[in-house]
């Protein structure tokens, strides 16, 4: 046990010490620590002198600690020696609960619209002792008239301070292992899937595939759409009505879903603040030929938020033999050179030439190129860095920095650890696979990344793969197409706001919508994998946070401060305005207040501003209606000892939500009919009790009557539990399964609500509950908003039409509480 002495010289132990050190840990998902500013707790930058029990993790920094200390001395100045000896400790304890990681619960302040308590919620035994010894301090601690009225009556006073959920009352919460274990670490569900949340940043975009900053101190960010438009966003997330860049007439793309051509990349020169240069990568059509083009532009001298379109200079053009595998990443690395990532030319299997474009160093396709664009106002538009690896190799293009890549989609430069700078300068890329594996690579000078000899860790072209001169570098991670079919490379998190994420490489998959992470083991050099899921239950119940996203993950991004974002869309078409930008948020721990503060340089705006209006909402959590607390009668009325001191209508809305989430499925269900329905249940404020169902056959129980179209049932759980299983739907007169290609929590929420559950705890994929081989696959590419009455009301392919197999059968885990009962 860890001990410390408080300001009064009392030896105390801290239940929170050692639980929030840097590193990656898994904590229970049912915790919801929250401060009085409605944000997660943090580790103070400086030791707390007064509220020392929370010096390692809590809701106070040194400034707040000093403020509470000053309040303490102002109160105890009124004490005589007897009062100081008996009550000073109580006063300190009560004041310091503002620093508790669960301060929002203690002060009944989970909802920003509700006035907070002036004293924390106390456990009855502690409250009784406080009242008996120190009730004279009540009016010094609080100016609450209701407390003053309750002061003469111990029972009424302690009932007034009692919390609806006794788990959170002080001081018992300090010894509650469920609340203190691994507090402050990234949470995970029982299967190890990390629970993160999101903040919506921008919406209404048409296939947003790049978000970059200019590194000029303004903290603007620029979002590029596939059609050839780039928009300026200010730090307050308002958008300028006039686009930063508009080359839609030159960009080659189309409305059909999955078109890989278009505006593909954007980057700003490292000295953009002084030279105003930026570089773009896009598809063009010249006559009957398709090409990729890298161009240089300058910002307009008269408007810092508009490009001078007449300034375009074409740096490089490469013929594209096919319409796919166009690459598209362009960026500057720490060495100041421009890196260009090209695809292998398209089609399938890199069929160009004897060994393919990727292995042919005389071709620019299937490569990582590195060029010098500094001082290019006169003379050549770019120069070759003298240390490029193949400068002196006969027949090789001198621009080539690395080769053997198939179609790298999204690369990034590691900023390095904020303190040690470890990892700084590493280049991470996601390389899209052919038909078996997707991979993540770290790009190094002169290295061969294997394609088309290899795909991931396996051989693709067996003859080339057996060539002893291949000398290829293996990926740091590869995953099979059962997990996803088109990797989207991401970033190593090096931001300030969420310390737990430091060093975590976060990436995704365009097709499956899967979010993933890799963390390097410093001892072995291996990269450990963890899937990322959206927080369930109360995990994301913070103001402004959501727990769902559109599943086509197009790209990732960093802002100027190093915080991490990603872009996805509901319809993968260059003309569909369903694209959204999300910021990744760790709800378990934040940085201390003011540590991450920055002052953006002013931006001169000449265009009309469009205020950002978020559209996405938190899903899977039903929030009860908020009721205003009633004022007590002038004469305090003491309830009967056997009655609740708070009526149902007086309950705080989030406390009521906590009650709902804590209900176990323990009550007897009086019917054994299968769970099939086409109409969602009517949600009331009564607690919904359920019992685990009996074991069912592999294909589900036989219905008592012919189900209605759109009815669903769950099958395949080995333990016969009725809250989880493979989703089977009744349509066109038959039962069938659902493919998991776009399966997400919104889809799962529709199913769970049909079956009478309040929450969708997990959208299960990859036939987790077995393959329904005896049934046809009836639905594919299901996309729900989460409010539909059945899956048939959602977007989906024609019934019976699909492009998947039973190993992709979708499932769900439902519940009436905020955790998965394993």
N, C-alpha and C positions, 0 to 999 in steps of 0.2 A: 504494500500500500504506500502511496506517496503522501507526504505530510507537508504542511506549511503553517506558519504562524500568521494570524490575521492582525489587523491594526490594534486589536485589544489584547494581543498576546496569547490568544487562544490557539492551541494546537489543533489544526483541522486536517482532514484528508480530502483530497479532490478526486471525485469519481470520474473526472473527465481527462485527467493527465494521461498522456501516452496514447490517446485515441485518434489524434488528428495530425500525426507527423506526416511529412511528405512521403508519398508512395502510393501504390495502388492496392486498395483493399476492397473487400465486398462486405457491405452492411445490409441489414434487413431493409426491405422496401416499405415497411409500414411506418417508419419514422417520418416525422414532419417537423424538424426543428425550424424555428422562425423567430426573427427578432421583431421589435416593436416598429421598425420601419418596413415591415412586411417583406424582408429579404432574408436569405440564409445567414447563419452565424459565420464567424471568422476567427482566425488566430491573431490576437493583437500584435502590433509591431513592437510595442514596448510593454514591459511588465506592468501589471496593474498593482498599485500599492494598497488600495482600499478593498476592492472586491477581488481579492487574490484567488479565491476558489475558482474563478473563471479566467485566470490569467493565460491559460493555454487554449481555450476555445470558448467562445460565447458571443455576446452582442455588445460589448463595451470596448472602446479603445481608451487610451490613457486620458484623453480629454474628458470623456464621459465619466471615467473613474474619478477624476479630480472633482468634477461637478457633484457627483454623489457624495464624495468625502466632505465637500464644503457644506452640503445639505445636512449631512450627519452632524457636523460640529455645530451648525446653527440650531439643531434640535437639542443636542445634549447640553448646550449652554444653559438650557432651562432646568437641568437636572441638579438635584442635590447628590450627595455621595451615595445614599441608598439607591436612588433611582438609577444613577450611573452604573452601579455594581450589578443591578438586577435587570436593567432594561437596555443598556447600550448595545449588548449583543443582539437582542431582538431587532433593534432599530437598524443595525448594520445588515442583518440578514434580510430584512424586508426591503431595504433600499437596493441591495445588490441583486435582487431578482430581476431587475431590468437588464442585468448582464447575463442572465441564464440563456443557454441555447434555445430554451423553450419559453422565452419571455412572452411571446405572443399568446401562448396557451395559458400561462400563469395570469396574464392580465386580460384575458378574454378579448384579445385584439387581433384575431386571425383575419377579420374582415375590416378593410380600411374604412368602411362607412359607419363602423360602430365605435362609440366613445369607449376608450379603454378604462379599465379599473384604475383606481388610484393606489390600491394595495393589491399585492398578488394573491392568488387563490391559495388558501392554507388548508392543510390537513386538519381534521377536527381535533386530534389530540394536541397538536402544536398550537392551534388557535386557542384552545381552552387555557393552556399554560400562559400564553401571551396575555390573554384577557385577564386572568387572575392576577398576574404580576404587574402588567404594564398598560392597563387600559387607559391610564391617564395620558399616554403618549399618542393616542389615536388622533386627536385633533391636531397634534403637531405634525403627524405623518401625512394627514389627508385633510382636504377641505371639503370632502364629500358629505353633504348634508344627511344623506341616507345612513352613512356610517355613524355620524354624530347622533342621529336619532336612535340607532340600534345599540349604541355604546352601553346604556344601562343594563341591557339584557344579554347575558352571555350566549344563550342559545340562538337568539335572533341575530346577534352580531356574527357568530361563527357560521350560521347558515348563509348569511349575506356574503361571506368570503369563500364559501364552499364552491368548488368547481363541479360541473356536471360530470366530468370524467375524472374520477379520483386518482387515476394513474398520474396525472400531471400536477397534483397538489404539492406544495412545498411543506416539509422537506422530503417527503417520501420519494419523489421522482429522482432524487440523488442516488438512491439505492435501488432503483428499478433497472435491472440489467437489460431489459428489452429496450429501454430508452437510452441507455448510456453506452451499450456495447457498440464499438466501431463507429461511434458518433463522429461525423465530419468526413467520412470517407465516401467515395463514389459508391452508390448503392447498386445492387444487382438483384435480379429475381432468382428463384431457386435454381435456375439452369445457368446462372452466371452471366446473364445478359445485362449489360450496364444500363442503368436507368438515367437518362438525361432528358432535358426539356428543351423547348424552343421558344424563341421570341420572333414574331413576324416582323419583317423589316421593310419589305416592298411587295407589291402584288400587281396583278393585271398585266404581266409581262409576257411577251411572245418568245418562248424558248430562250430564257436568259441563260447564256452559256459562259459568261465571264463577268466577274465583278472585281475591279482593281482600284487601287488608290494611286494618287500621283506622288506620294511621299514628299509633299510640299508644305506640310504643316497645317493645311486647311481641314484635313480629315474629311474631305469629300470622298464619295465613292462613285464610281462610274460603272454602270451596268449595261452590257452589250446584249442585244437581241440578235438572233440568227438572221433576221431579214436585213441587217446592216445599219441598225440604229443604236446609238450609244446615248444613255441618259445620265444626267448629272443629279446626284442626290447630296443634300447638305447634311451635316452631322445630326440635325434634328429630324432627319429622314424625309424632309419635304423634297419634292422633285421639281426640277425646273421644266417649265412647259416646253421650252425650245430645246431640241436635242443637242447634245454636245457634238455628235458626228452623225451624218446621214449620207450613207453611200448605198442606199437601197437600189438605186438604178444600176449600179455596177456589180452588185453582189449576185452570184448565181445560187439560187435555191428554189424550192417549190413548196406548196402547201402539203404535199403528201407526207404521211407520218413516217418517221425514220429517215428522212432525207439527211445525209451527212454533209451535204454541201451548204455553204453559206458563209456568213461572218463568223469566224471561228476563234479568233484570238486578239488580245489587246494588251499592250504593256507600255509603261511610261519610261522614258530614259531616266537613269539614276540622277542626272542633273537637270531634270525637267523644270525644276524651280527656276533655273537660270537660262536654259536653252529652249524650253517649250516644245520639245520633240516627243512624239509618241509613235508607236509601231503597231500595225494591224496585220492580221493574217486572214485572208478570205478567198473564196472560190470565185473564179471569173470564167466567162466563155469568150474565146477569141476565135471568130469564125465558127468552125465546127469543132474546135479543140476546147477541152476543159483544162484549166490550170489552177494551181494555187499561187497566190500572190502575197508577198510581204512588202508592205509600203511604209514609208515614213511620212508623217504629217507634222505640222506645227500648229500650236494654238494661235488663235486670232490675236493680234496685238491690241485690238479694241475691245475684246470681251474674253475674260479668262475662262468662261464657261462654254465657249464655242470654238471648234476647230476651223482653221483657215483651209477650206476644202480645195482651194487652188494650189495649196502648198504640197500636194501629194507628189512623192518621188518613189518610183518603183525600185525597191532594193533587190528583189529576187522574184523570178517566176519559174515554176516547174510544171511541165506537162503532166497531167493526170490521165493514165490510160483507162480508168474506170471512174464511176461516180461515187464510190465508197472508199473508205480508208484514206481520208484526206488529212489525217493528223489534225493540227490546228493550234498547238501550244506555241506561244512565243513569249519569252521572258528574259530578263537580265539576271545573271547570277552574281555572286559576290565578287567575281573577278572583273565585273564591269562589261563583260562581253554579252552580245545578244545570242540567245540560244533559240533554235528553231527546230521543232519536232515534226517530222513529216511521216505520213503513212506509207505503206509499202506499194501503193498504187491501185489497190482494190481487187475486185473479184474474190476468189477464195484460194488459199494455199500459195499466194505469191507466185503465180505461174510464169513470171516474166524472166526470160533467159534461162541459162543452164542452172543457176543456183537461186534465182529470184532476185528482186531488187534489193532486199534487205541485206543479203550477203555480198552484194556487188558494190564495192567501195568506189567504183567509177560512176555510180548513180546517186542522185540526191534523195531518192525515195527510200523509206524505211530506215531513216537516219536521225541522229541528233547532230545538228549543224551548229557551229560556233563561229561567229564573225564579229569584227570590230567596226562599229558604226560611229566612233568618235571622230571628230575633226573631218567630217566628210562634206563640208560645204563646198570645197573645191577638190578636184581630183576624183578618184573612184568613190562610189557610194558606200563601199565597205572594203575593209582590208582583212587579210587572214592573220590571226594571231600567230606569232612566231612559234609558239609551243603547241600548236595543233598537232595531233599525233601522226597524221599521214601526209604532212607537208612534203616530205621527201620520198614518199613511196610512189613509184612509177605507176601511172594509170589511175591513182586514187584522187578523188576530189579533195582539195585542201580544206574545204569547209567542214569535212566530216570530223566529228568529235567522238562519236560512238555509232555502232551499227548493229544490224541484226534485230531491229525492232519492227513490230507488225503495225500497230496503230496506237501510239501512245496518246491517251486521252487524259489530260490534265496532270501537270507536273508542278512541283513547288520547290522552293529553296528553304531549308531549315534555318531559322533565325538563330538557333543555338539556345542552350539553357540560359535563362536571364542572368544567373549569377556566375556560372562557370564558363559559359559559351560553348560547352561541350556539344558536339553535333553541328556546329555552325557551318553553313555552306554546303551541306549535303543536298543533293538533288534527288527527290523522290518522284517516281512516275508510275502511273497505272497503265499497263499495256494490255489492250483488248485481245482476247484469245480467238482462236478459230472455231473449234467445236467441242473442246473439252475443258480447257482451263483458262482462268484469268490470273494475272500476276502483278505483283508490285516489285519494282526494281529501284535500286539506288544507282544513279548514273555516274560512271567513272570514265576518265579520259582513255580513249583508245580501246575500250572493251567491246566485246561481241556479246550481244544479248540473246543470241541463239536462234531467232526465227530465220528461216523456216525449218531449220533442223529440229528445233525443239519448240514445244508449247508448254509453258510452265516448267515443271521438272521432267516432263515426259518427252519422248521422241515423237516428232510429227513426220518428218521425212527421214525414214530409217537409214537410208544410204548416207545422207549428209550427217545424220546424228552419229554415225559410226566413224566419221572422219576424225582422225586423231589430231588434225591441225585446227579443229573448230575452236578450241580454247575459249569456250563461252563462259560467261558469269551467270550463275543461277540467281533466280529471284529471291528476295527475302521472304516472300510469301506467295503462294498460289492457291486458288480454290477452284473446285469443280463447278461445272455448269448446273449441278443440282442446287447450288447456292446462289447462282447468278450468272448472267450471260454477257455482261458488258461492264467492265470495271470503270469506275470514275475515280481517278486519283485525287487525293486530298492533301492535307497539310499536317505537319507536326505542330501540335498546339504549343505556342510559346507566349500566349497572351498573359495579361496581368490579373484578370478578373476571377479566374477559376484555377487556383493553384493545383488542385488535384489532377488536372488534365495535362500538366506540363510533361512534355516528352512523349505524349500519346499521338501516334499517327492515325488520323481519322479519315476514312474514305468510304466509298459506297459502291453500289451497283445500279446501273441505269435501268436494267430490265426488271430485276427482282425487287428493287427498292430497299434492299438490305443495307443498313448502316453498320460499319465495322471499324475496329481499331486494332492497332498493333502497338505493343510496348516492348522496347528492347531490354533484354536481360543483360545487365552490364557485365555479369560474371561469365556467361556462356556466349554472348554475342547473338543468341537466338532471339527471334521476335515472337512474343506471346500474343495469341489472338483472343479477342473478346468481341462478341457481337454487341451492338448498341441498340437498345430498345427505347421507346418512349415511355416515360414514367407512368405508372399505373396508380390508381387510387388517388391519395392526396399528395403524391410525390411532386406533382407540378402545380399544386394549388397555391400559387403565388400570383399576385396581380400582374397581368400582362403576359403570362406564360401559357403555352399550349403544349399538347402532347401528340400531335399528328401532323403529317405532311403528305404532299402529293408524291406518288411513288417513283416517278421517273426522275432520278437524281442526275442532273445534267452536269453540275460543276460545283467546286468548292472555292472558297475565297478567304483572304485575310483582310482586315481593315488596317488602317495605318498604325493602330495601337496593338495589332497582333491578335485580335479576337477572331474567332472562326465562324464562318458562315457556309451555307450551301444553297444551291438553287435547284428547284425541281418543278415539274409541271404535271398537270393532270392529263394533258393530251400532247404527245410528242410531235407536234407540228409547228413549223416556223411561223404559222399565222394564228395559232390558238393563244388567246390572251389569258391562259390559265397558269402562267408561271409565277412562282412565289420565291422570295428570298427569306431564309430563316437564319437566325443567329443561334448557335449552340450554347446551352446554359447548363451548368452543373448545379442542381438544387441542393446539394449536400454541404457545400462550403463556398464562400466567396472570399475575395481579398479584403483586407481591412479598409474601412472608409478612408477616402482621400489618397490612398496609395496609388490608385490608377487614374487619378485626376489629370486631365490635360486641358489646355486652353487653345482651341483651334484658332489659327490665324483668320482674320476677317476675309469674307468672300464678297466681292463686288457683284451684285446680282442685277442684271438688266432684263431678265426674263420673268414672267409671272411664275409664282410659286404655287405648287399643288400640294396641299397638306396631306400627309399620309393618314390613311384610315384603314386600320387592320380589319380583316374580314374573317380570319380563322378563329376558332374557339376551342376551348378545352373539351375533350370528349371522354366518355367512359365514366364521368362523375356527374351524378344528378344532384344539383345544388338546390336544397329546399328554399322556399320563399323566405326572404328576410323579414322578420317582424320587429317593430320597434319595441323596446322594453318599456313596460308600463311603469308609471310613477307609483310609488307605494302610497297608501292612504296616510293621512296626517298622523293617525295613531297606529304605531306598528302592530301588525296582527301576526301572532306566532302560530304557524301551522301545527296541526296535530302531529305528535312525534312519529306516527306511522305514515304520514303523508309526505309527499315531495314538497320541498320548500319552493320549488319553481314549477309553474304550470307548463303544459305543453306549448301554449302559445307564447310563453315568455322565453323559451329556449333560444339561445343564440343560434343563428343558422348554421355556422360551421360546427358548433358543438352537436347540433342535431345531425349534421352530416357524419361526424365522428361516430355517433351512436349507430347510424345506419351501417357504416363500414365495419363496425365491430361485431355486428350480428353474425352469429355462426349458423351454418345450415344444420340445425339440430332438432327442429320441430318435425313432427310426424306429418308426412304428406298422405292424405287420405285416399289418393287415387293412384293406380298403377298403370294408367293409360300412358302411352308414349308421349314424349314432348313434341307434339306437332301442332303448329298453329300458323295462321296467316295474318293474325291481327295482334299488334303489340299490346301488352297489358296496360291498363290504366294505372298510372303511377299515383299513389297516394302518399301521405306522410306517415302512414303506419309502417311499422317495421315488418319486412317481408321475411318470414322464416321458411326455410326449406330443409328437406332431409335428403341425404344422398340416396340415389335410386338403386334399385336392385340390379344385378348383373343382366346385361342384355346380350342378345346374339350379335354376331359381327355386323350384320346389316341393319340392326335396330329392331325394336319390337314391332310386331304387326299392328297396324292401325285398326281401330274398331270399325272405322268406316272409310270410304274412299276420301283421302285428304283433298283439300282445296289446292289449286295451283299456287305454288309459291311456298307451301308448307315446308318446314325443315325439321330434321331430327339429327341426333348425334349418335355416332356408332364407333366401335373400335377400341374404346378404353378397356384395357385388360382387367381393371378392377371394377368395371361396371358402373363407374360414377356417372351421374346424370348431368354434371356440370361441364363436361368436356368430351371431346371426341371428334371424329371426322364428320364434316358437314355433308349431309345428304339432302337434296332438295327434290320436291315433287313438281314436275313440269311435263306438260304434254302427255299426261296419263302414266308417267313412270317415275320411279326414284332414280336419282343419279348423283354423281359427285361434282365437286367444284374444283377447278384448277387454281393453283396458288400464285399464278404469275403476277398479279397485282393485288394479292391478298393483304389486307392491312387492318388496323384496329377499327376503322370506320365500317368496313364490311362486317367484321366480327361483331361490332356493336349492334348491327341490324339483326343478326342471327340470335345473339344472346337476348335481346329485347323480345324477339318473337317467342323465345322459350321461357320468358318470365323472369329473367335475371336482370339485375340492375347494371352490371358492369361486364365489359369485355376485358378480361385480364390478359389475354394473349391471342394474337392471330397466328395460329399454328400453321407451319408450312412443311413441305417435304415429307408428306404422309407420316407425320409424327404418330398418328393413331391408325396406322396400317393403310394398306392400299385396298380400295373398294373395287377389286377386279371383277366382281360379279355384276357390277353396275356400269352403265355408260357414263362418260363424262358429259355433263349437260351444260355447264357454264364455264366460260373462260373470260379472262380480262375484265373481271367484275370491278366496278368503280362506284362506290357509294359515298354519299355525303354524310351518312350516319343517322339520318332521320327517316329513311324510307321504311315502309311497312314490311317489305320482303326484298330478297335479293333480285327478284324479277323486276322490281321498280328501279333498280340501279342500272347504270350503263353496263352493257356486257355484249359479247358476241352473240350471234344468233344461237338459239338453244340447240345443243347438239354439235355445234361447230367449235372446234378447239385446235390448238397447236401444242399439246402437252400430253403427258402420260400419267398413269396412276401414281407414279412415285412423286408426283407433284400435287396429290390430293390435299386440299385445304382442310383445316380444322379450327376449333376454337376452345378456349378455356373461359368459362363464364363464372360469375359469382355475385354474391351480395355483400362481399367484404373487399377490402383493398389489397388483399394478398392472395397468392396462389397456395391452396392447401395441397401440398405434395403428397 
